[in-house]
């Protein structure tokens, strides 16, 4: 007996640390687009679509981001996981290969009207198993912040340590002390001082020293390291 058709799609969970409420710290947000047609019209989906016969998975992920949400540059993109539950979407069976992507906090991509950044902690009604994919992507990001330099993909080219600790805090979900973060990342050779200073804050004071990431490619910095929440 011939087997039924199985389709293959590629989905992208793209994160950015963004301001959400005035006066509040920035939050980790994920890029979603609103479905106009059934199934589940009106719900929000991760950008993605069908894998074409002449492309590999990464090429498909980049194409989907460009075509669906007009996002043409990501600082980092890596394969996340495969979601293959037989009933994950209605109708014919669809297997999803998912990707984790990141955009620097100072990037302002020109998004279509049906596309929006949503705080990961306040997701709207989300399609199918896409919430599960977002959660898997966030856990991957949090884990890699401990033992790699992956934060380069969320940070601007130059930053103060307080701004970088805000990015770590948003991605990890708990406070990160900027002094300890500077000590750890400097010891591992992850960041370097630029020799310049930034603008003073609203309350004045000494201008903050600025730093940059030593590399713009993912690398392991301490394979046994773990960033833990404060006690």
SVG drawing of the C-alpha trace seen along z (x, -y; Angstrom):
<svg xmlns="http://www.w3.org/2000/svg" viewBox="-10 -65 52 67">
<polyline fill="none" stroke="black" stroke-width="0.4" points="0.0,0.0 1.6,-3.3 2.4,-5.8 0.6,-9.1 2.4,-12.3 4.7,-13.9 5.6,-17.6 8.6,-19.3 8.6,-22.9 11.3,-25.2 10.4,-27.5 12.5,-30.2 12.4,-31.5 14.2,-34.8 15.0,-36.7 15.9,-40.3 16.2,-42.1 14.0,-45.1 12.4,-47.9 8.8,-47.0 7.6,-49.5 9.0,-53.0 11.2,-53.0 11.4,-49.2 14.4,-47.0 14.4,-45.5 12.9,-42.1 13.6,-39.1 11.2,-39.2 10.4,-36.8 9.3,-37.7 5.8,-36.5 3.5,-37.1 -0.3,-36.9 -2.1,-34.3 -4.7,-35.7 -6.2,-32.3 -7.2,-29.0 -6.1,-26.9 -6.0,-29.0 -6.6,-32.4 -5.8,-35.3 -3.2,-33.4 0.5,-34.3 3.1,-32.1 6.8,-31.7 8.0,-32.8 8.6,-29.8 7.2,-27.7 7.8,-24.7 11.3,-23.4 11.8,-23.5 13.4,-20.7 16.4,-22.6 17.5,-24.1 19.1,-23.0 17.6,-23.7 19.7,-26.8 19.0,-28.4 15.3,-27.7 15.4,-29.4 17.0,-32.5 14.6,-32.6 11.6,-32.2 12.8,-35.1 13.3,-37.3 10.0,-36.4 7.7,-36.2 8.8,-39.0 11.3,-40.9 14.2,-40.1 17.3,-39.8 20.1,-40.0 20.5,-37.9 23.6,-38.0 23.4,-34.3 21.4,-31.4 21.6,-27.7 19.5,-24.6 17.4,-24.0 15.4,-20.8 13.0,-18.7 9.3,-18.5 7.6,-15.5 4.5,-14.7 2.0,-13.2 -0.8,-15.5 1.2,-18.7 -0.8,-20.5 -4.2,-19.7 -4.4,-17.9 -1.5,-16.1 1.5,-15.3 4.1,-18.1 7.6,-17.7 9.2,-21.0 12.9,-21.7 13.3,-24.7 16.1,-27.3 17.2,-29.7 18.1,-33.2 19.2,-36.4 19.1,-40.1 21.2,-42.8 19.3,-45.0 20.1,-48.2 18.8,-46.7 15.5,-48.1 14.4,-45.9 11.5,-47.2 8.8,-44.7 5.5,-44.1 2.2,-45.2 1.3,-41.7 4.6,-41.1 5.5,-42.1 8.0,-41.5 6.3,-39.9 7.9,-39.5 8.6,-35.8 7.0,-36.1 3.8,-37.5 3.1,-35.5 -0.3,-36.0 -2.4,-33.1 0.2,-31.2 -0.3,-28.7 0.0,-24.9 3.2,-23.8 5.0,-27.1 4.9,-28.0 6.9,-24.8 9.4,-25.8 9.8,-29.3 10.4,-27.7 12.9,-25.2 14.8,-28.1 14.8,-30.2 16.3,-27.3 19.0,-26.8 19.9,-30.5 20.0,-30.5 22.2,-27.5 24.7,-28.8 25.0,-32.1 26.9,-30.2 29.6,-28.5 29.8,-30.4 30.0,-34.0 26.6,-33.8 25.5,-37.2 27.5,-38.9 24.4,-38.2 22.1,-40.1 24.4,-43.1 25.2,-46.2 28.7,-46.6 29.7,-48.7 28.0,-48.6 28.4,-49.5 28.5,-46.7 25.2,-47.8 23.6,-47.5 25.2,-44.0 24.0,-42.8 20.5,-44.0 20.7,-41.8 21.9,-38.8 19.1,-39.4 16.5,-39.5 17.7,-36.3 18.2,-34.4 15.2,-35.7 17.1,-36.8 19.4,-39.6 23.0,-39.5 25.5,-41.7 27.5,-43.8 30.7,-43.8 30.8,-40.0 29.8,-39.7 32.7,-41.9 35.1,-39.8 33.9,-36.5 33.8,-37.7 37.2,-39.5 38.8,-36.4 37.5,-34.3 38.6,-36.8 35.0,-37.3 34.9,-41.1 37.5,-43.8 37.5,-47.5 37.2,-49.9 39.1,-52.7 36.1,-55.0 33.2,-56.0 29.4,-56.3 26.9,-58.9 26.1,-59.6 22.7,-58.5 19.8,-60.8 21.2,-61.1 24.6,-62.2 27.8,-60.7 30.9,-59.4 30.5,-58.3 30.5,-54.5 33.4,-52.6 32.4,-50.9 33.3,-47.3 32.9,-45.1 32.9,-41.3 36.2,-39.9 34.6,-37.6 31.5,-37.8 31.3,-34.0 30.1,-31.5 32.8,-29.8 32.9,-27.8 34.5,-29.9 34.2,-27.5 32.6,-24.2 32.0,-23.5 30.6,-26.9 27.1,-27.6 25.5,-30.9 23.2,-30.5 20.5,-32.8 21.4,-34.6 20.4,-32.9"/>
</svg>
